[in-house]
Amino acid sequence: MQILITNDDGITAPGLQMLEQELSQIAEIVVVAPESERSAMSQAITVHNPIRVQKFDMQNAKHAWQISGTPTDCVKLAVEALLPKPPDVIVSGINRGPNLGTDVLYSGTVSAAMEGILYGIPSIAVSLDTWEDFSYQPAARFVCKLILSMQKNQYPPATLLNINVPALPDQEIGGYVITKMGNRQYKNVFEKRLDPRGRAYYWMGGNTIDCENDPDSDVAVVRDGKISVTPIHFDLTNHNILNILRKWEL
């Protein structure tokens, strides 16, 4: 089995390195990741600039490349140009910080896995629920178990698995739950500043707002100290209102 690892935190990120170390025990590893952080890139691709590719030395990977593009570029390049055949599984992460609920719309981590699904390759996105320094090993070990289970079971087509792991020691994690996407909202703050020439620019920041979430949502489950496993697909159609719209006189 060959596993492609990518991320949006950059090729030197500790979460990716822990994945490489743990997954190399069950598969042949190749890495294609951005040369530096490309967070919140969503499904962006590079079309107006060349994508630079450079070999990178990683102890447990058969091949590794750093590229100047986005997480989605990484998957496209790996499948279309760098690898002689598509990988058996794609794992994106381990992201520093959660990707819960509507975060997935902005996440480069999740979007790289989504690109894998567009190629028909089983894909996993995995994130750790903290921005602080913490061990990525419990998350990496869970991904190992998940991939081994995927091999024994029928993988759902056109679906990625979005994994969020609480920042807790192994023995304190309360198992895992199959979840639905929850609700994440932010209070955005745009701080206005002036550059040395007097021109205005803005820095965007913000904090999450506490929202009500169902007990079986990813947000609630991770808050309760358990791992969330959320199946996500790319059909954004609101099927419930198709017939309503068909009755409109346009």
C-alpha positions, 0 to 999 in steps of 0.5 A: 500500500502506498500513502500520499501525505500532504498538508497546508502547514508546510512540509516541515510541520510537526504534524506531517512529520508525525504522520510520516513516522507512524504511517511508514509502519503500515505502508510505503510513504510519499510526501508532496506538501507546500514549501511553507504554510498555506492555511485557509486556501480552500480549493485554490489552485495555481494557474497564473504562476509556475509551480516550483517543485524540489526534492526534500529529504524525509527519513521515512518517506520513499519520495518527498517533494516540497512545492510552491503551490497550494494543498490542492496543487500538491494532490494534482501534481502528485497524481498527474505528474510526480508519481508513476501511479495514483496512491492507494490512500491520501492523508492530509494533515495533521493540521495545527488547529481544528477543522470543525463544522463550516471550517471545512469550507476554508480549510486547505487541509480538508480541500487537499483530501477533497481533491483526492476524492475527485480522483476517486482515491480514499482520502482522510483529513486530520486535525488536532484541536489546539493551536498550542504545542502538543503531541500529534502522536495520538492523532497519527496512531488513530489514522493508522488504525483507521486506514487498516480498518478501511482496507477490511471494509468497503470504503464509501465512494466520493466521500472523505473522512474528516478527523478531529482529535482533541488535544489530550493524552491517549488515555484521556481520549474517550474513544471516537464517534461518527459525527455530522458537521456542526456549526462554527461561527466567528466574530471577525475583526478587521484591524485598520493600519497604515503603511509607511506611505500612509496607505490603509491596509487591514489585518483580519482576526477573530474568535469563535462564537459559542453556538448550539450544536447537536450532541452528534456533531463534530463540534460537540464530540471533540468538546467532550474529549472524543475523536470525531469522524465525519464523512463529507462529500462534494455534492453541495446541492440542496436537494430539499428545495429542488422541486420548490425552485422548479415551480418558480416562474423565471 
